[in-house]
């Protein structure tokens, strides 16, 4: 089962920045469930980082309003929602919080 979401470049960058913080979490001192979140989070962080770098290389003025399609497996979409909910309080400004909430809402609409 796969979930397809569309994200604007602002939301894409916000998610990528927040997922980067997963690399700073200690892997060995957490519970098994948290280790699963971290493991899936590593894969998601790499996926979003690669997509952001590609978008930056090809950026132009007309790309701002275009949306990027993401196809995630159901467990990845579910984990992304859980991770974003946990990381949202650590966002350093309200714009990033709003972008994260939009993505959480989109994932929620798909039943994740």
Residue, then its C-alpha position, 0 to 999 in steps of 0.5 A: x500500500x502506497x501513499x502519494x502526497x504533494x509538497x511545495x518547496x517550503x514544506x519540503x525544506x522544512x521537513x528536511x531540516x527537521x528530519x536532519x535532527x534525527x541523526x543527533x538522537x542516541x540510537x542505543x539508549x532508546x526503546x525498541x519502538x523508538x529505534x524503529x522510528x529512528x531507523x525509518x527516520x534515517x531513510x526518510x531524512x535521506x529521501x527528503x535531503x536528496x529531493x531538496x538538493x535536486x530541487x535546489x540545483x534545478x530551482x528557478x522563479x517558476x518552481x516556487x508554486x509547483x508541488x513535488x510528488x512523493x510516493x511513500x510506503x504506508x509504514x513510511x508515511x505513518x512513521x513520518x507523521x509520528x516523527x513530525x508530531x514529535x519534532x514539531x515543538x522543536x521547530x525554531x519558528x512558526x513558519x516551519x511549524x505551520x509547514x509541518x502541520x500542513x504535512x501532518x494534516x495531509x498524512x492524516x487525510x490519507x489515514x496514516 
